[in-house]
Amino acid sequence: MPPLLPSKLNPHPRAGSRLDCNQVIICGTIVRLTTPRYTPAGIMITELKLSHESTQVEAGSPRRVTCELTAIAMADLAEQVLSMGIDRHVRLTGFLARKNRMNDQLILHICEAALV
C-alpha cells in the first residue's frame, strides 16, 4: 500500500485507504485539443480527446479494445499538452472525476503526460 498522505492534503476520512484508489494510466493518440481557457483565478485549462487502441486479456482471452476519452489538463500541464500537438502518441496518468457537478460524464484529469 502506498504511504498515507498528510491529512491536510487529503482530508477524506478514508484517505490513503484502498477505498480511495483512483488512478488511470492510458496510452493513445491525441485526436483533438481545445483552445485554452482560464479559470477566474487565471489558471490555464485545456481539454483533449484521446483515441486508444490495444489488446487486453479478459477471462483468459485476448480482446481488442478501442475507445475515445476526454481528458483535461491544468496550469503547466495544459501548456505541456498543447505543445505536444494533435496526432502525437502519449502516455497519460491521472484520475477520473465527473465533468462537473451537473454532469456525470467521467473525464481524465491529467497529472502526468509524456510522449511515447
All heavy atoms as an XYZ file, in Angstrom:
888
protein
N       0.851     -1.175      0.000
C       0.000      0.000      0.000
C       0.897      1.238      0.000
O       1.879      1.286      0.719
C      -0.905      0.000      1.235
C      -1.845      1.192      1.244
S      -2.735      1.480      2.769
C      -3.942      0.217      2.731
N       0.549      2.275     -0.796
C       1.369      3.485     -0.817
C       1.296      4.206      0.522
O       0.351      4.012      1.294
C       0.746      4.325     -1.927
C      -0.598      3.761     -2.163
C      -0.579      2.347     -1.689
N       2.291      5.050      0.811
C       2.273      5.777      2.085
C       1.071      6.708      2.174
O       0.575      7.194      1.163
C       3.584      6.570      2.055
C       3.976      6.630      0.621
C       3.413      5.417     -0.035
N       0.614      6.927      3.379
C      -0.513      7.821      3.609
C      -0.067      9.260      3.453
O       1.028      9.632      3.851
C      -1.085      7.612      5.008
C      -1.671      6.226      5.294
C      -2.142      6.148      6.734
C      -2.818      5.931      4.356
N      -0.939     10.077      2.873
C      -0.651     11.494      2.735
C      -1.050     12.216      4.007
O      -1.962     11.782      4.715
C      -1.431     12.078      1.556
C      -1.057     11.535      0.187
C      -2.005     12.096     -0.865
C       0.364     11.898     -0.162
N      -0.400     13.336      4.317
C      -0.828     14.111      5.487
C      -2.296     14.486      5.358
O      -2.781     14.782      4.275
C       0.065     15.364      5.428
C       1.239     14.961      4.589
C       0.743     13.929      3.638
N      -3.000     14.473      6.467
C      -4.452     14.661      6.449
C      -4.866     16.001      5.856
O      -5.915     16.109      5.242
C      -5.029     14.509      7.851
O      -4.473     15.476      8.709
N      -4.069     17.056      5.995
C      -4.492     18.330      5.434
C      -4.387     18.344      3.909
O      -5.040     19.119      3.248
C      -3.720     19.492      6.042
C      -2.260     19.556      5.702
C      -1.634     20.746      6.394
C      -0.140     20.798      6.110
N       0.476     21.910      6.776
N      -3.603     17.439      3.312
C      -3.529     17.340      1.859
C      -4.605     16.414      1.309
O      -4.992     16.524      0.169
C      -2.154     16.805      1.431
C      -0.965     17.702      1.718
C       0.320     17.013      1.281
C      -1.119     19.031      1.004
N      -5.073     15.493      2.125
C      -6.044     14.508      1.684
C      -7.078     14.338      2.801
O      -7.022     13.380      3.559
C      -5.324     13.187      1.376
C      -6.124     12.304      0.464
O      -7.297     12.545      0.249
N      -5.486     11.280     -0.060
N      -8.043     15.276      2.920
C      -8.921     15.322      4.093
C     -10.023     14.286      4.126
O     -10.765     14.214      5.087
C      -9.518     16.728      4.002
C      -9.523     17.033      2.542
C      -8.299     16.353      1.990
N     -10.187     13.475      3.088
C     -11.241     12.474      3.078
C     -11.042     11.522      4.259
O      -9.928     11.109      4.553
C     -11.218     11.702      1.748
C     -12.412     10.840      1.556
N     -12.495      9.579      2.066
C     -13.578     11.068      0.921
C     -13.662      9.051      1.746
N     -14.333      9.928      1.049
N     -12.095     11.132      4.965
C     -11.947     10.296      6.159
C     -11.252      8.962      5.900
O     -10.629      8.406      6.784
C     -13.370     10.078      6.657
C     -14.278     10.656      5.649
C     -13.472     11.487      4.704
N     -11.356      8.437      4.677
C     -10.697      7.176      4.378
C      -9.471      7.398      3.498
O      -9.029      6.507      2.799
C     -11.662      6.231      3.687
C     -12.769      5.781      4.623
C     -13.631      4.760      3.968
N     -14.416      5.381      2.908
C     -15.630      5.002      2.568
N     -16.207      4.014      3.182
N     -16.266      5.586      1.595
N      -8.935      8.614      3.519
C      -7.798      8.947      2.675
C      -6.647      7.992      2.922
O      -6.323      7.674      4.052
C      -7.358     10.381      2.939
N      -6.041      7.562      1.841
C      -4.909      6.654      1.956
C      -5.321      5.198      2.024
O      -4.493      4.318      1.924
N      -6.599      4.931      2.189
C      -7.064      3.548      2.235
C      -7.223      3.034      0.815
O      -7.200      3.782     -0.144
C      -8.398      3.456      2.970
O      -9.433      3.967      2.164
N      -7.416      1.760      0.674
C      -7.635      1.185     -0.652
C      -8.961      1.643     -1.247
O      -9.182      1.521     -2.436
C      -7.587     -0.330     -0.573
C      -6.205     -0.832     -0.239
C      -6.164     -2.335     -0.261
N      -4.905     -2.816      0.256
C      -3.861     -3.108     -0.496
N      -3.927     -2.953     -1.783
N      -2.746     -3.536      0.041
N      -9.851      2.200     -0.435
C     -11.143      2.642     -0.918
C     -11.077      3.947     -1.701
O     -12.010      4.290     -2.408
C     -12.125      2.795      0.247
C     -12.430      1.501      1.007
C     -13.335      1.800      2.197
C     -13.066      0.477      0.094
N      -9.979      4.692     -1.570
C      -9.900      5.968     -2.285
C      -8.989      5.883     -3.505
O      -8.621      6.891     -4.073
C      -9.491      7.103     -1.351
C      -8.026      7.074     -0.974
O      -7.398      6.006     -1.078
O      -7.497      8.123     -0.572
N      -8.658      4.683     -3.952
C      -7.792      4.496     -5.104
C      -8.499      4.989     -6.376
O      -9.627      4.598     -6.651
C      -7.418      3.023     -5.240
S      -6.317      2.709     -6.615
N      -7.846      5.847     -7.127
C      -8.396      6.371     -8.366
C      -7.221      6.827     -9.219
O      -6.835      7.987     -9.195
C      -9.349      7.522     -8.079
C      -9.966      8.104     -9.337
O      -9.621      7.739    -10.455
N     -10.874      9.039     -9.146
N      -6.628      5.912     -9.974
C      -5.515      6.254    -10.837
C      -5.679      5.535    -12.169
O      -6.007      4.349    -12.209
C      -4.177      5.877    -10.218
C      -3.003      6.305    -11.083
C      -1.663      6.024    -10.443
O      -1.523      5.103     -9.657
N      -0.689      6.825    -10.782
N      -5.447      6.269    -13.240
C      -5.563      5.730    -14.587
C      -4.255      5.997    -15.318
O      -3.704      7.093    -15.231
C      -6.724      6.408    -15.350
C      -6.758      5.966    -16.798
C      -8.043      6.146    -14.653
N      -3.778      4.982    -16.028
C      -2.642      5.132    -16.936
C      -3.118      4.621    -18.278
O      -3.598      3.490    -18.383
C      -1.418      4.323    -16.464
C      -0.977      4.775    -15.078
C      -0.275      4.463    -17.480
C       0.090      3.886    -14.454
N      -3.028      5.458    -19.299
C      -3.520      5.071    -20.618
C      -2.648      5.704    -21.694
O      -2.182      6.837    -21.539
C      -5.008      5.458    -20.799
C      -5.584      4.841    -22.063
C      -5.194      6.964    -20.744
C      -7.102      4.860    -22.125
N      -2.417      4.945    -22.744
C      -1.683      5.448    -23.899
C      -2.653      5.599    -25.058
O      -3.637      4.874    -25.149
C      -0.565      4.494    -24.294
S       0.752      4.376    -23.080
N      -2.357      6.527    -25.930
C      -3.195      6.727    -27.099
C      -2.695      7.898    -27.910
O      -1.615      8.441    -27.653
N      -3.514      8.292    -28.854
C      -3.175      9.385    -29.759
C      -4.091     10.566    -29.489
O      -5.314     10.393    -29.397
C      -3.341      8.927    -31.221
O      -2.518      7.776    -31.427
C      -2.939     10.022    -32.189
N      -3.503     11.744    -29.376
C      -4.300     12.961    -29.208
C      -4.978     13.246    -30.547
O      -4.307     13.434    -31.557
C      -3.430     14.161    -28.794
C      -2.758     13.905    -27.439
C      -4.270     15.438    -28.749
C      -1.739     14.972    -27.034
N      -6.313     13.243    -30.553
C      -7.039     13.492    -31.798
C      -7.727     14.860    -31.815
O      -8.161     15.315    -32.877
C      -8.076     12.374    -32.088
C      -7.363     11.062    -32.366
C      -9.080     12.225    -30.973
N      -7.800     15.512    -30.658
C      -8.381     16.858    -30.606
C      -7.840     17.585    -29.396
O      -7.701     17.003    -28.321
C      -9.907     16.787    -30.513
C     -10.578     18.154    -30.540
C     -12.089     18.067    -30.647
N     -12.722     17.247    -29.625
C     -13.097     17.708    -28.421
N     -12.888     18.954    -28.079
N     -13.695     16.899    -27.564
N      -7.537     18.855    -29.579
C      -7.135     19.749    -28.488
C      -8.014     20.992    -28.550
O      -8.254     21.521    -29.631
C      -5.673     20.195    -28.651
C      -4.587     19.250    -28.193
C      -3.229     19.733    -28.697
C      -4.572     19.124    -26.688
N      -8.487     21.449    -27.406
C      -9.296     22.665    -27.394
C      -8.408     23.882    -27.214
O      -7.285     23.791    -26.719
C     -10.336     22.654    -26.260
O      -9.659     22.647    -25.007
C     -11.260     21.455    -26.361
N      -8.938     25.005    -27.603
C      -8.273     26.270    -27.328
C      -8.256     26.451    -25.818
O      -9.256     26.189    -25.145
C      -9.055     27.430    -27.980
O      -9.145     27.177    -29.374
C      -8.386     28.760    -27.723
N      -7.126     26.884    -25.263
C      -7.081     27.028    -23.801
C      -8.099     28.055    -23.297
O      -8.421     29.014    -23.978
C      -5.661     27.497    -23.510
C      -4.968     27.628    -24.798
C      -5.883     27.248    -25.895
N      -8.588     27.781    -22.104
C      -9.442     28.741    -21.395
C      -8.817     28.946    -20.023
O      -7.873     28.246    -19.653
C     -10.886     28.254    -21.316
C     -11.069     26.934    -20.613
C     -12.526     26.458    -20.721
N     -12.693     25.124    -20.220
C     -12.905     24.787    -18.950
N     -12.970     25.728    -18.023
N     -13.049     23.529    -18.602
N      -9.348     29.877    -19.275
C      -8.751     30.219    -17.987
C      -9.816     30.258    -16.901
O     -10.936     30.709    -17.134
C      -8.036     31.572    -18.075
C      -6.851     31.518    -19.000
C      -7.005     31.697    -20.368
C      -5.585     31.236    -18.511
C      -5.917     31.620    -21.226
C      -4.492     31.154    -19.363
C      -4.668     31.347    -20.719
O      -3.594     31.250    -21.560
N      -9.450     29.769    -15.722
C     -10.342     29.850    -14.573
C     -10.388     31.297    -14.105
O      -9.538     32.111    -14.495
C      -9.829     28.971    -13.408
O      -8.619     29.543    -12.904
C      -9.610     27.529    -13.852
N     -11.342     31.648    -13.236
C     -11.362     33.002    -12.680
C     -10.053     33.361    -11.964
O      -9.676     34.536    -11.894
C     -12.540     32.979    -11.700
C     -13.460     31.933    -12.267
C     -12.535     30.882    -12.842
N      -9.341     32.353    -11.476
C      -8.056     32.610    -10.805
C      -6.901     32.715    -11.809
O      -5.758     32.894    -11.416
C      -7.767     31.497     -9.803
N      -7.203     32.573    -13.111
C      -6.175     32.730    -14.128
C      -5.407     31.458    -14.464
O      -4.372     31.512    -15.109
N      -5.912     30.294    -14.055
C      -5.233     29.027    -14.331
C      -5.676     28.516    -15.703
O      -6.871     28.412    -15.983
C      -5.550     27.986    -13.243
C      -5.045     28.479    -11.884
C      -4.950     26.629    -13.595
C      -5.519     27.657    -10.707
N      -4.696     28.193    -16.558
C      -4.999     27.691    -17.897
C      -5.553     26.270    -17.834
O      -5.072     25.442    -17.068
C      -3.738     27.682    -18.759
C      -3.980     27.173    -20.180
S      -2.474     26.875    -21.112
C      -1.945     28.537    -21.414
N      -6.571     26.021    -18.669
C      -7.174     24.691    -18.788
C      -7.307     24.369    -20.265
O      -7.709     25.221    -21.060
C      -8.584     24.646    -18.152
C      -8.527     24.958    -16.669
C      -9.255     23.299    -18.404
C      -9.898     25.067    -16.020
N      -6.967     23.144    -20.632
C      -7.247     22.672    -21.982
C      -7.796     21.261    -21.914
O      -7.462     20.516    -21.004
C      -6.004     22.742    -22.907
O      -6.422     22.539    -24.248
C      -4.971     21.713    -22.533
N      -8.682     20.950    -22.841
C      -9.240     19.606    -22.943
C      -8.674     18.938    -24.180
O      -8.305     19.613    -25.148
C     -10.765     19.646    -23.060
C     -11.467     19.919    -21.769
C     -12.981     19.747    -21.878
O     -13.460     19.042    -22.796
O     -13.679     20.333    -21.039
N      -8.604     17.611    -24.126
C      -8.180     16.858    -25.298
C      -9.033     15.617    -25.425
O      -9.671     15.180    -24.463
C      -6.695     16.492    -25.221
C      -6.233     15.556    -24.097
C      -6.335     14.096    -24.505
C      -4.793     15.879    -23.744
N      -9.054     15.078    -26.620
C      -9.701     13.798    -26.879
C      -8.583     12.827    -27.211
O      -7.726     13.107    -28.047
C     -10.676     13.914    -28.049
C     -11.427     12.659    -28.373
C     -12.528     12.354    -27.391
C     -13.678     13.312    -27.541
N     -14.829     13.008    -26.725
N      -8.564     11.688    -26.506
C      -7.541     10.670    -26.688
C      -8.184      9.446    -27.328
O      -9.220      8.970    -26.866
C      -6.922     10.280    -25.345
C      -5.753      9.315    -25.435
C      -4.485     10.068    -25.809
C      -5.556      8.588    -24.117
N      -7.573      8.949    -28.388
C      -8.023      7.722    -29.035
C      -7.090      6.598    -28.602
O      -5.868      6.700    -28.765
C      -7.977      7.884    -30.555
O      -8.319      6.668    -31.185
N      -7.663      5.539    -28.050
C      -6.883      4.414    -27.520
C      -7.234      3.144    -28.279
O      -8.410      2.872    -28.537
C      -7.193      4.224    -26.032
C      -6.653      2.940    -25.478
N      -5.368      2.810    -25.050
C      -7.236      1.734    -25.315
C      -5.169      1.567    -24.638
N      -6.294      0.888    -24.799
N      -6.212      2.350    -28.628
C      -6.399      1.030    -29.228
C      -5.387      0.089    -28.607
O      -4.204      0.428    -28.511
C      -6.180      1.066    -30.740
C      -7.192      1.870    -31.498
C      -6.966      1.823    -33.000
O      -6.336      0.853    -33.478
O      -7.416      2.752    -33.676
N      -5.847     -1.077    -28.169
C      -4.934     -2.066    -27.595
C      -5.600     -3.432    -27.592
O      -6.777     -3.573    -27.907
C      -4.535     -1.683    -26.157
O      -5.664     -1.742    -25.298
N      -4.823     -4.429    -27.229
C      -5.352     -5.767    -26.996
C      -5.168     -6.072    -25.520
O      -4.058     -5.972    -24.999
C      -4.614     -6.823    -27.855
O      -4.767     -6.471    -29.232
C      -5.188     -8.204    -27.614
N      -6.251     -6.405    -24.850
C      -6.242     -6.710    -23.430
C      -6.712     -8.146    -23.245
O      -7.443     -8.679    -24.076
C      -7.154     -5.754    -22.651
C      -6.803     -4.287    -22.803
C      -5.449     -3.942    -22.232
O      -5.072     -4.438    -21.171
N      -4.705     -3.107    -22.931
N      -6.306     -8.758    -22.145
C      -6.754    -10.120    -21.847
C      -7.915    -10.036    -20.867
O      -7.811     -9.420    -19.810
C      -5.608    -10.970    -21.259
C      -6.116    -12.356    -20.874
C      -4.459    -11.071    -22.255
N      -9.024    -10.646    -21.260
C     -10.212    -10.684    -20.410
C     -10.698    -12.122    -20.347
O     -10.912    -12.751    -21.386
C     -11.295     -9.768    -20.982
C     -12.545     -9.720    -20.128
C     -13.571     -8.742    -20.664
O     -13.753     -8.679    -21.896
O     -14.183     -8.059    -19.839
N     -10.843    -12.649    -19.135
C     -11.284    -14.030    -18.924
C     -10.412    -15.007    -19.716
O     -10.900    -15.980    -20.283
C     -12.750    -14.194    -19.285
N      -9.112    -14.707    -19.780
C      -8.162    -15.589    -20.430
C      -8.089    -15.484    -21.942
O      -7.304    -16.182    -22.568
N      -8.876    -14.605    -22.531
C      -8.876    -14.455    -23.990
C      -8.506    -13.031    -24.380
O      -8.905    -12.082    -23.709
C     -10.262    -14.766    -24.556
O     -10.620    -16.092    -24.270
N      -7.785    -12.895    -25.502
C      -7.453    -11.547    -25.956
C      -8.700    -10.820    -26.457
O      -9.590    -11.427    -27.056
C      -6.456    -11.770    -27.096
C      -6.648    -13.172    -27.523
C      -7.220    -13.923    -26.362
N      -8.748     -9.539    -26.168
C      -9.881     -8.715    -26.594
C      -9.339     -7.414    -27.166
O      -8.522     -6.745    -26.532
C     -10.786     -8.418    -25.401
C     -11.921     -7.498    -25.755
C     -12.801     -7.206    -24.578
N     -13.815     -6.244    -24.972
C     -14.770     -5.810    -24.187
N     -14.865     -6.264    -22.953
N     -15.629     -4.926    -24.612
N      -9.776     -7.049    -28.336
C      -9.380     -5.789    -28.960
C     -10.192     -4.667    -28.320
O     -11.429     -4.737    -28.241
C      -9.643     -5.852    -30.465
C      -9.118     -4.699    -31.224
C      -7.619     -4.812    -31.375
N      -7.130     -3.647    -32.089
C      -5.965     -3.104    -31.846
N      -5.152     -3.632    -30.962
N      -5.576     -2.052    -32.512
N      -9.499     -3.642    -27.854
C     -10.148     -2.523    -27.174
C      -9.892     -1.248    -27.965
O      -8.746     -0.944    -28.297
C      -9.595     -2.348    -25.734
C     -10.211     -1.132    -25.069
C      -9.828     -3.594    -24.913
N     -10.947     -0.540    -28.272
C     -10.830      0.787    -28.866
C     -11.784      1.705    -28.117
O     -12.899      1.317    -27.779
C     -11.195      0.798    -30.371
O     -12.542      0.380    -30.518
C     -10.283     -0.108    -31.174
N     -11.326      2.895    -27.828
C     -12.180      3.865    -27.156
C     -11.604      5.262    -27.336
O     -10.453      5.425    -27.709
C     -12.341      3.543    -25.670
S     -10.815      3.605    -24.711
N     -12.439      6.234    -27.090
C     -12.001      7.622    -27.032
C     -12.426      8.158    -25.680
O     -13.494      7.811    -25.176
C     -12.634      8.462    -28.142
C     -12.029      8.220    -29.492
C     -12.461      9.265    -30.519
O     -13.383     10.057    -30.245
O     -11.862      9.263    -31.588
N     -11.570      8.972    -25.104
C     -11.931      9.582    -23.835
C     -11.499     11.028    -23.805
O     -10.563     11.427    -24.493
C     -11.370      8.811    -22.649
C      -9.875      8.727    -22.453
C      -9.413      9.805    -21.489
C      -9.545      7.373    -21.873
N     -12.219     11.787    -23.018
C     -11.907     13.198    -22.824
C     -11.012     13.335    -21.617
O     -11.216     12.675    -20.596
C     -13.205     14.005    -22.613
O     -14.045     13.822    -23.744
C     -12.906     15.484    -22.430
N     -10.006     14.190    -21.741
C      -9.095     14.461    -20.632
C      -8.937     15.971    -20.497
O      -9.164     16.723    -21.456
C      -7.745     13.793    -20.876
N      -8.532     16.390    -19.319
C      -8.343     17.805    -19.037
C      -6.982     17.998    -18.378
O      -6.555     17.171    -17.568
C      -9.482     18.344    -18.145
C      -9.439     19.855    -18.030
C      -9.490     17.684    -16.792
C     -10.694     20.456    -17.392
N      -6.314     19.061    -18.760
C      -5.020     19.405    -18.164
C      -5.085     20.850    -17.691
O      -5.708     21.699    -18.335
C      -3.897     19.231    -19.176
N      -4.436     21.114    -16.563
C      -4.460     22.455    -15.977
C      -3.047     22.969    -15.750
O      -2.107     22.200    -15.590
C      -5.218     22.429    -14.646
C      -6.660     21.985    -14.780
S      -7.526     21.910    -13.204
C      -7.683     23.650    -12.847
N      -2.937     24.293    -15.738
C      -1.701     25.006    -15.406
C      -0.552     24.581    -16.330
O      -0.728     24.558    -17.546
C      -1.366     24.817    -13.929
N       0.606     24.237    -15.771
C       1.773     23.878    -16.574
C       1.513     22.666    -17.452
O       2.029     22.573    -18.567
C       2.992     23.603    -15.681
C       3.474     24.845    -14.953
O       3.120     25.959    -15.382
O       4.207     24.702    -13.953
N       0.715     21.714    -16.965
C       0.386     20.543    -17.763
C      -0.437     20.922    -18.999
O      -0.301     20.297    -20.047
C      -0.368     19.510    -16.937
C       0.507     18.570    -16.125
C      -0.341     17.750    -15.169
C       1.320     17.670    -17.016
N      -1.273     21.940    -18.895
C      -2.046     22.395    -20.058
C      -1.093     22.900    -21.129
O      -1.239     22.566    -22.311
C      -3.034     23.488    -19.640
N      -0.104     23.673    -20.743
C       0.888     24.167    -21.702
C       1.667     23.008    -22.312
O       1.922     22.981    -23.521
C       1.838     25.148    -21.025
C       1.181     26.448    -20.629
C       2.154     27.412    -19.969
O       3.359     27.358    -20.282
O       1.692     28.219    -19.155
N       2.041     22.042    -21.491
C       2.798     20.881    -21.960
C       1.993     20.087    -22.982
O       2.503     19.717    -24.041
C       3.180     19.995    -20.776
C       3.957     18.754    -21.157
C       4.238     17.852    -19.965
O       4.061     18.240    -18.807
N       4.655     16.640    -20.233
N       0.729     19.824    -22.667
C      -0.130     19.051    -23.566
C      -0.340     19.811    -24.880
O      -0.278     19.230    -25.965
C      -1.474     18.721    -22.882
C      -2.499     18.216    -23.873
C      -1.252     17.694    -21.775
N      -0.576     21.117    -24.800
C      -0.755     21.914    -26.015
C       0.483     21.866    -26.898
O       0.378     21.799    -28.125
C      -1.090     23.363    -25.658
C      -2.515     23.613    -25.188
C      -2.642     25.006    -24.588
C      -3.497     23.433    -26.337
N       1.653     21.875    -26.284
C       2.897     21.839    -27.069
C       3.106     20.479    -27.737
O       3.835     20.381    -28.725
C       4.103     22.196    -26.194
O       4.403     21.142    -25.304
N       2.492     19.422    -27.227
C       2.605     18.096    -27.836
C       1.906     18.051    -29.184
O       2.387     17.431    -30.119
C       2.030     17.026    -26.911
C       2.841     16.801    -25.677
S       2.015     15.607    -24.603
C       3.238     15.431    -23.312
N       0.756     18.696    -29.279
C       0.039     18.771    -30.543
C      -0.816     17.554    -30.844
O      -0.762     16.529    -30.174
N      -1.592     17.689    -31.923
C      -2.506     16.634    -32.372
C      -1.707     15.551    -33.095
O      -0.651     15.809    -33.661
C      -3.591     17.243    -33.278
C      -4.447     18.203    -32.455
C      -4.465     16.172    -33.915
C      -5.482     18.938    -33.253
N      -2.258     14.340    -33.085
C      -1.675     13.160    -33.744
C      -0.390     12.677    -33.089
O       0.387     11.958    -33.711
C      -1.438     13.407    -35.248
C      -2.728     13.571    -36.014
O      -3.737     12.948    -35.616
O      -2.736     14.321    -37.006
N      -0.165     13.038    -31.845
C       1.003     12.562    -31.104
C       0.578     11.429    -30.183
O      -0.482     11.473    -29.563
C       1.632     13.686    -30.273
C       2.126     14.866    -31.086
C       3.193     14.506    -32.127
N       4.389     13.934    -31.584
C       5.475     14.613    -31.246
N       5.516     15.916    -31.418
N       6.527     13.996    -30.754
N       1.422     10.397    -30.108
C       1.144      9.258    -29.235
C       1.676      9.606    -27.841
O       2.846      9.972    -27.694
C       1.809      7.995    -29.778
C       1.268      6.749    -29.167
N      -0.016      6.292    -29.389
C       1.833      5.863    -28.321
C      -0.210      5.182    -28.719
N       0.897      4.898    -28.057
N       0.805      9.518    -26.839
C       1.151      9.952    -25.487
C       0.789      8.900    -24.455
O      -0.027      8.008    -24.702
C       0.441     11.278    -25.119
C       0.909     12.409    -26.002
C      -1.074     11.129    -25.190
N       1.388      9.036    -23.297
C       1.040      8.240    -22.110
C       0.556      9.229    -21.060
O       1.291     10.136    -20.664
C       2.263      7.486    -21.601
C       1.974      6.650    -20.363
C       3.231      5.867    -19.983
N       2.930      4.864    -19.002
C       3.360      4.902    -17.737
N       4.136      5.891    -17.334
N       3.033      3.946    -16.905
N      -0.690      9.061    -20.631
C      -1.298      9.958    -19.645
C      -1.527      9.210    -18.343
O      -1.975      8.064    -18.349
C      -2.637     10.493    -20.153
C      -2.625     11.236    -21.493
C      -4.039     11.651    -21.866
C      -1.691     12.427    -21.452
N      -1.234      9.870    -17.253
C      -1.523      9.360    -15.918
C      -2.383     10.402    -15.223
O      -2.098     11.596    -15.309
C      -0.228      9.134    -15.114
O       0.604      8.244    -15.831
C      -0.525      8.562    -13.740
N      -3.424      9.937    -14.552
C      -4.286     10.873    -13.854
C      -5.371     10.158    -13.075
O      -5.234      8.983    -12.730
N      -6.454     10.871    -12.822
C      -7.571     10.312    -12.066
C      -8.877     10.676    -12.755
O      -8.943     11.630    -13.530
C      -7.569     10.819    -10.613
C      -7.696     12.318    -10.487
C      -8.949     12.913    -10.371
C      -6.576     13.129    -10.496
C      -9.075     14.296    -10.262
C      -6.688     14.508    -10.378
C      -7.941     15.091    -10.273
N      -9.916      9.895    -12.484
C     -11.229     10.130    -13.063
C     -12.088     10.963    -12.118
O     -12.058     10.766    -10.901
C     -11.944      8.805    -13.336
C     -11.309      7.909    -14.379
C     -12.058      6.573    -14.444
C     -11.274      8.575    -15.735
N     -12.851     11.872    -12.704
C     -13.796     12.677    -11.929
C     -14.948     13.076    -12.850
O     -14.804     13.044    -14.082
C     -13.118     13.921    -11.361
N     -16.064     13.448    -12.250
C     -17.196     13.949    -13.032
C     -16.769     15.213    -13.762
O     -15.944     15.982    -13.276
C     -18.363     14.276    -12.119
C     -18.979     13.048    -11.497
C     -19.920     13.377    -10.391
N     -20.958     14.326    -10.816
C     -22.049     14.570    -10.115
N     -22.253     13.962     -8.972
N     -22.936     15.422    -10.551
N     -17.361     15.423    -14.933
C     -17.034     16.613    -15.707
C     -17.318     17.876    -14.891
O     -16.512     18.803    -14.858
C     -17.806     16.634    -17.023
C     -17.423     17.783    -17.892
C     -17.863     17.609    -19.301
C     -17.357     18.790    -20.108
N     -17.118     18.467    -21.468
N     -18.443     17.909    -14.234
C     -18.774     18.991    -13.302
C     -19.908     18.509    -12.413
O     -20.395     17.399    -12.575
C     -19.118     20.301    -14.037
C     -20.286     20.154    -14.985
O     -21.337     19.630    -14.619
N     -20.100     20.599    -16.226
N     -20.337     19.326    -11.498
C     -21.330     18.862    -10.525
C     -22.691     18.587    -11.155
O     -23.516     17.881    -10.590
C     -21.462     19.845     -9.367
C     -21.981     21.183     -9.750
C     -21.918     22.155     -8.573
N     -22.331     23.463     -9.013
C     -23.425     24.057     -8.617
N     -24.196     23.488     -7.735
N     -23.743     25.235     -9.087
N     -22.925     19.110    -12.358
C     -24.200     18.894    -13.038
C     -24.121     17.817    -14.129
O     -25.114     17.496    -14.745
C     -24.680     20.207    -13.672
C     -24.830     21.344    -12.682
S     -26.050     21.017    -11.410
C     -27.539     21.162    -12.352
N     -22.923     17.269    -14.371
C     -22.729     16.328    -15.475
C     -21.976     15.102    -14.963
O     -20.844     15.208    -14.508
C     -21.938     17.025    -16.585
C     -21.803     16.200    -17.833
O     -21.886     14.980    -17.811
N     -21.567     16.882    -18.945
N     -22.591     13.932    -15.055
C     -21.989     12.697    -14.554
C     -20.937     12.097    -15.485
O     -20.332     11.081    -15.148
C     -23.066     11.638    -14.299
C     -23.897     11.947    -13.065
O     -23.419     12.706    -12.207
O     -25.017     11.407    -12.964
N     -20.721     12.691    -16.663
C     -19.710     12.162    -17.579
C     -18.349     12.167    -16.888
O     -17.955     13.147    -16.262
C     -19.643     13.019    -18.843
C     -18.570     12.579    -19.806
C     -18.405     13.551    -20.978
O     -19.181     14.484    -21.135
N     -17.391     13.317    -21.780
N     -17.627     11.045    -17.002
C     -16.294     10.961    -16.410
C     -15.249     11.484    -17.382
O     -15.319     11.216    -18.583
C     -15.952      9.514    -16.044
C     -16.776      8.894    -14.925
C     -16.355      7.439    -14.723
C     -16.631      9.677    -13.640
N     -14.288     12.241    -16.850
C     -13.159     12.687    -17.649
C     -11.879     12.416    -16.872
O     -11.878     12.334    -15.639
C     -13.239     14.175    -18.059
C     -13.214     15.102    -16.860
C     -14.462     14.451    -18.902
C     -13.039     16.551    -17.244
N     -10.804     12.263    -17.608
C      -9.495     12.024    -17.007
C      -8.848     13.363    -16.695
O      -8.676     14.194    -17.592
C      -8.617     11.222    -17.970
C      -7.183     10.973    -17.533
C      -7.135     10.079    -16.302
C      -6.381     10.362    -18.676
N      -8.510     13.583    -15.446
C      -7.751     14.771    -15.038
C      -6.273     14.371    -15.073
O      -5.843     13.500    -14.302
C      -8.162     15.219    -13.634
C      -9.511     15.855    -13.609
N      -9.699     17.198    -13.398
C     -10.746     15.321    -13.793
C     -10.985     17.472    -13.448
N     -11.641     16.353    -13.677
N      -5.525     14.974    -15.963
C      -4.143     14.584    -16.210
C      -3.235     15.096    -15.097
O      -3.264     16.274    -14.737
C      -3.660     15.120    -17.569
C      -4.536     14.581    -18.691
C      -2.196     14.757    -17.798
C      -4.317     15.247    -20.025
N      -2.408     14.180    -14.563
C      -1.388     14.533    -13.582
C       0.014     14.462    -14.198
O       0.925     15.159    -13.759
C      -1.454     13.599    -12.384
S      -2.993     13.712    -11.459
N       0.183     13.582    -15.197
C       1.453     13.440    -15.911
C       1.147     13.158    -17.370
O       0.209     12.429    -17.675
C       2.289     12.288    -15.367
C       2.773     12.471    -13.951
C       3.559     11.253    -13.455
O       4.178     10.556    -14.285
O       3.527     11.011    -12.256
N       1.969     13.708    -18.264
C       1.807     13.465    -19.690
C       3.190     13.329    -20.303
O       4.093     14.116    -19.992
C       1.049     14.601    -20.359
N       3.360     12.319    -21.161
C       4.645     12.111    -21.816
C       4.428     11.584    -23.218
O       3.494     10.811    -23.464
C       5.496     11.122    -21.024
N       5.289     12.003    -24.129
C       5.272     11.444    -25.488
C       5.850     10.040    -25.433
O       6.783      9.774    -24.672
C       6.107     12.313    -26.427
C       5.575     13.708    -26.707
C       6.595     14.507    -27.506
C       4.245     13.655    -27.443
N       5.279      9.127    -26.222
C       5.829      7.759    -26.302
C       6.051      7.371    -27.747
O       5.568      7.956    -28.651
C       4.936      6.711    -25.608
C       4.950      6.917    -24.114
C       3.519      6.758    -26.135
